[in-house]
Amino acid sequence: MTVPEAFPETCTIFFADLAGSTQLYERAGDAAAFRVVEQCLLGMRQEIQACGGRVIKNTGDGLLAVFSDVNDAPEAAIRIHYVVQDLPRLSGQKMAVRVAFHTGTVIVSEDDVFGDTVNVAARLLELATPGRAIASEQSVHELKPEWRNLMHPLQSRSLRGVSRLTAPFELVCESAGDLTVVQGVQLDAEDAVELQLSIADRSLILNAQAPSARLGRGSSSEIRVTDTRASREHAYIELRGDKFVLVDRSSNGTFVAIDGEREFVLSHEEVVLRKRGRIALGRPSSESHDVIEFACL
């Protein structure tokens, strides 16, 4: 049998992922939750196809699709959000969806796609919160003005497994002109995630509405320290899905001590923050006068 030759193709890779499905299985039971998840996936698939996309495969409780025209991707994201949002609650839980898309060259082989473009789109999905769509700079540059004007630039950051800095954009979640765009989907209060940061007499809460904070000596830092071993733009914390991730960008490292565990140092690395603990910039917390306390709420 002759195996079809793989060939490169430029397209937009589109990931859509259900948020809260794990909690749904716990609350409603396997059979009921499975029916709702399948209903969501069917609706998502239909909207992607209606916008000219091609669904490649299921990805757990989500889908991977491709679009030949990048302008169809935000339209599909909006329609998917509304389809999922309109589904009835099960066990009191409202479903929501996270979306990410990125444009570039992929390798098409039989019924699948491979390559760096797919990997970057998958990492962008980690930045998306429920009811939001994240797009790469490459995709946004190719959008028509009416779509581009709805994209809000986010802070440039390092993506897991991607060496270069990425400048992501978020789909603006308001109505604009004659276009109806994504409305924010609020999860139940018990599903919402928050992170409290405290230093001296100052405190800051991160959540879906305020998803990131910069740490360092620079005047633009939300958490500012005076220690000379700290870099001006030392580190940042951001919400990715339902987890807060600390990313080190410094010369002297970021020291992290999670309660009950030994302190470790990040050097141009990242870690998911858990429970409670301490963060020190440039030196161990035992030697620092600028220790940042964190608590996952």
C-alpha positions in Angstrom: 0.0 0.0 0.0 1.3 3.4 -0.9 1.4 5.9 2.0 0.3 9.4 0.9 3.2 11.9 1.0 3.0 14.6 3.7 3.0 18.1 2.4 3.2 21.6 3.9 0.2 23.9 4.0 -0.5 27.3 5.5 -3.6 27.5 7.6 -5.0 28.6 11.0 -4.9 26.0 13.8 -7.9 26.2 16.1 -8.2 24.6 19.5 -11.5 24.6 21.5 -11.6 23.1 25.0 -14.4 22.7 27.5 -13.8 24.1 30.9 -15.2 22.5 34.1 -15.8 19.1 32.6 -13.8 17.4 35.4 -16.0 19.0 38.1 -19.1 18.1 36.1 -18.2 14.4 36.1 -17.7 14.6 39.9 -21.0 16.4 40.5 -23.4 14.8 38.0 -21.9 11.3 37.5 -20.3 9.8 34.5 -23.4 9.1 32.4 -25.1 12.5 32.7 -21.9 14.4 32.4 -20.9 12.4 29.3 -24.2 13.3 27.6 -23.6 17.0 28.2 -20.0 16.9 27.1 -21.0 15.0 23.9 -23.7 17.6 23.3 -21.2 20.4 23.7 -18.7 18.8 21.3 -21.4 18.2 18.7 -22.5 21.8 18.8 -18.9 23.0 18.6 -18.2 20.7 15.6 -21.3 22.0 13.8 -20.4 25.7 14.3 -16.8 25.1 13.2 -18.0 23.4 10.0 -20.6 26.2 9.5 -17.8 28.7 9.5 -15.8 26.8 6.9 -13.5 25.0 9.2 -12.5 21.3 9.2 -12.5 19.4 12.4 -9.3 17.2 12.6 -9.9 15.3 15.8 -11.2 15.3 19.4 -8.7 16.3 22.0 -10.1 15.0 25.2 -13.0 17.3 26.0 -12.2 19.6 23.1 -11.5 19.8 19.3 -8.7 20.5 17.0 -9.7 22.2 13.7 -8.2 24.0 10.8 -9.3 27.1 8.8 -8.0 28.2 5.5 -9.2 31.7 6.1 -8.1 33.1 9.5 -11.1 35.5 9.6 -13.4 32.5 10.1 -11.6 31.6 13.3 -12.9 34.4 15.6 -16.4 33.9 14.1 -16.3 30.3 15.0 -15.0 31.1 18.5 -18.0 33.4 19.1 -20.5 30.9 17.8 -19.0 28.1 19.9 -19.2 30.2 23.0 -22.9 31.0 22.5 -23.7 27.4 21.7 -22.1 26.2 24.9 -23.4 29.1 27.0 -26.9 28.4 25.9 -26.9 24.7 27.1 -28.9 24.1 30.3 -27.1 23.7 33.6 -26.4 20.3 34.9 -26.1 19.9 38.7 -26.1 23.7 38.9 -23.0 24.0 36.7 -22.8 26.2 33.6 -20.4 24.9 30.9 -17.8 27.2 29.3 -15.3 26.9 26.5 -11.7 28.1 26.0 -10.4 28.8 22.5 -7.0 29.5 20.9 -5.8 29.9 17.3 -2.5 30.5 15.5 -1.7 30.8 11.8 1.3 29.3 10.1 2.7 26.4 8.1 1.8 22.8 9.1 2.5 19.4 7.8 -0.6 17.6 6.6 -0.4 13.9 6.6 -3.5 11.9 5.8 -6.1 13.1 8.4 -3.9 14.9 10.9 -1.7 18.0 11.1 1.8 18.4 12.7 4.4 21.0 13.3 5.4 24.0 15.3 2.2 25.9 14.4 0.1 23.2 16.1 2.4 23.2 19.2 2.2 27.0 19.5 -1.6 27.0 19.2 -1.8 24.3 21.9 0.4 26.4 24.3 -1.8 29.5 23.6 -4.8 27.5 24.8 -3.1 27.3 28.2 -3.5 31.1 28.5 -7.2 31.2 27.6 -9.7 31.5 30.5 -13.3 30.3 30.2 -15.3 32.4 27.8 -12.3 33.9 26.1 -10.3 33.3 22.9 -6.5 33.8 22.6 -4.9 34.5 19.2 -1.3 34.8 18.1 0.2 37.9 16.7 0.6 36.2 13.4 -3.1 35.5 13.2 -4.1 39.0 14.3 -2.0 40.6 11.6 -3.9 38.7 8.9 -7.3 39.5 10.2 -9.6 42.0 8.5 -9.8 45.4 10.3 -13.2 44.7 11.7 -11.9 41.7 13.5 -8.4 43.1 14.3 -10.1 46.0 16.2 -11.7 43.6 18.6 -8.4 42.0 19.6 -6.8 43.2 22.9 -3.0 42.8 23.1 -1.7 40.9 26.2 1.7 41.0 27.8 4.4 39.3 25.8 5.5 36.0 27.5 7.3 32.8 27.2 5.2 29.8 26.3 6.0 26.4 27.6 8.3 24.6 25.1 8.6 27.6 22.8 12.0 29.4 22.8 10.9 32.8 21.5 8.7 35.3 23.2 5.1 35.3 22.1 2.8 38.4 21.9 -0.8 37.0 22.3 -4.1 38.8 21.8 -7.5 38.2 23.5 -10.8 38.6 21.7 -12.5 41.6 23.1 -15.6 40.5 25.0 -18.0 43.3 24.3 -20.4 44.3 21.5 -18.9 46.4 18.8 -20.8 47.9 15.9 -22.9 45.3 14.1 -20.7 42.4 15.3 -21.9 40.4 18.3 -18.9 39.2 20.1 -18.1 36.9 23.0 -19.8 37.6 26.3 -17.8 36.6 29.4 -18.9 33.3 30.9 -18.8 33.3 34.6 -18.2 30.0 36.3 -19.9 29.2 39.6 -18.3 30.9 42.5 -16.8 27.7 43.8 -15.1 27.0 40.5 -13.5 30.5 40.3 -9.8 30.6 41.0 -8.0 33.4 42.7 -4.5 34.1 43.9 -3.6 36.4 46.8 -0.2 38.1 46.8 1.0 39.9 49.9 4.2 41.8 50.6 4.6 44.0 53.7 1.3 45.9 54.1 0.3 45.5 50.4 -2.0 42.9 48.9 -3.1 42.0 45.4 -5.8 39.5 44.2 -5.4 37.9 40.8 -8.4 36.3 39.1 -10.1 36.0 35.7 -10.7 39.8 35.6 -7.1 40.6 36.7 -5.2 37.6 35.4 -1.5 38.6 35.7 1.0 40.6 37.7 4.7 41.6 37.1 7.2 41.2 39.9 10.5 43.2 40.1 12.2 46.5 40.8 10.8 48.3 37.8 8.1 51.1 38.3 5.7 49.1 36.1 5.7 46.1 38.4 2.4 45.4 40.2 4.5 43.8 43.0 7.5 46.0 43.4 10.6 45.2 45.5 13.7 47.2 46.4 16.3 44.3 46.7 19.2 45.1 44.4 19.5 41.4 43.5 16.1 41.6 41.9 15.8 42.5 38.2 13.7 45.4 37.1 11.5 42.9 35.2 12.2 39.9 37.3 9.2 37.5 37.0 5.5 37.5 36.3 2.5 35.4 37.4 -0.4 34.7 35.0 -3.6 32.7 35.0 -3.5 29.8 32.5 -6.8 28.0 32.4 -7.5 27.3 36.0 -3.9 27.5 37.3 -1.6 30.4 38.2 1.9 30.1 36.8 5.0 31.9 38.0 7.6 32.6 35.2 11.2 33.7 36.0 12.8 36.1 33.6 15.7 37.3 35.9 19.5 37.1 36.2 19.6 35.8 39.8 16.6 33.5 39.8 13.3 33.3 41.7 13.1 31.4 44.9 9.9 29.5 45.7 8.9 27.8 48.9 5.5 26.0 48.8 4.2 25.2 52.3 5.5 21.8 53.5 8.1 21.5 50.7 11.7 22.5 50.3 12.5 25.9 48.7 13.7 25.7 45.1 15.0 28.2 42.6 13.6 29.0 39.1 16.1 30.1 36.4 14.3 31.1 33.2 11.7 28.4 34.2 8.2 28.3 35.4 6.1 26.6 38.0 2.4 26.2 38.8 1.7 27.8 42.2 -0.1 25.5 44.7 -1.6 26.0 48.1 0.4 28.6 50.0 4.0 29.7 50.1 6.6 32.3 49.7 8.4 33.9 46.7 11.7 35.8 46.9 13.4 37.6 44.1 17.2 37.1 43.6 18.0 35.4 46.9 16.5 32.8 49.3 13.5 33.9 51.3 15.6 33.4 54.5 17.9 36.2 53.3 15.4 38.5 51.7 13.6 41.5 53.2 11.1 41.5 50.3 9.4 38.1 50.7 6.1 37.8 48.7 3.5 35.6 50.3 1.0 33.8 48.0 -2.2 31.9 48.7 -4.3 30.0 46.2 -7.9 30.8 47.1 
